[in-house]
Amino acid sequence: MLGDDWMQPGETRIVGYAFLSGREAAEALSLNEHFYIWERRIIGEAKILSPEALTGR
């Protein structure tokens, strides 16, 4: 669940995400194109976007 809405299988969203290890985790994960969200199994795939990608600048 993201906010008040459930995310459906196959749905794509741009969401904010906080890493417990901060910038160090974000930098390590962004070395690859994608990373996986794990909660007892893979529940999602993610990609870290640059601020420029979000604003279109």
C-alpha positions as CSV (number, residue, x, y, z in Angstrom):
1,M,0.0,0.0,0.0
2,L,1.3,3.4,-1.0
3,G,-0.5,6.2,0.8
4,D,-4.2,5.4,0.7
5,D,-4.0,3.4,-2.6
6,W,-3.1,-0.3,-3.1
7,M,-0.6,-0.9,-5.9
8,Q,-1.7,-3.5,-8.4
9,P,0.6,-6.1,-10.0
10,G,2.2,-4.6,-13.1
11,E,1.4,-1.0,-12.1
12,T,4.2,1.6,-12.4
13,R,4.5,4.6,-10.1
14,I,7.1,7.2,-9.2
15,V,7.3,7.3,-5.4
16,G,9.6,8.7,-2.7
17,Y,11.6,6.2,-0.7
18,A,13.7,6.6,2.4
19,F,16.7,4.4,3.0
20,L,17.7,3.6,6.5
21,S,21.3,3.9,5.5
22,G,20.7,7.2,3.8
23,R,22.7,8.4,0.8
24,E,25.2,5.5,1.1
25,A,22.4,3.0,0.3
26,A,21.0,5.1,-2.5
27,E,24.4,5.4,-4.1
28,A,25.2,1.7,-3.8
29,L,21.8,0.7,-5.2
30,S,22.0,3.1,-8.1
31,L,25.2,1.4,-9.4
32,N,22.8,-1.1,-11.2
33,E,19.9,-0.2,-13.4
34,H,17.3,-1.8,-11.2
35,F,17.1,-3.3,-7.7
36,Y,14.4,-5.5,-6.1
37,I,12.1,-4.8,-3.1
38,W,12.1,-7.8,-0.8
39,E,9.5,-8.7,1.8
40,R,10.0,-12.4,2.4
41,R,10.0,-12.6,-1.4
42,I,10.5,-10.2,-4.3
43,I,7.5,-7.9,-4.2
44,G,8.7,-5.2,-6.6
45,E,11.4,-3.8,-8.8
46,A,12.8,-0.3,-8.5
47,K,15.0,2.2,-10.1
48,I,16.6,5.3,-8.5
49,L,15.8,8.4,-10.6
50,S,17.9,11.5,-10.6
51,P,16.2,14.8,-9.7
52,E,16.7,15.9,-13.3
53,A,14.7,12.8,-14.5
54,L,11.8,13.8,-12.2
55,T,11.7,17.5,-13.3
56,G,12.5,17.0,-16.9
57,R,15.5,19.4,-16.8
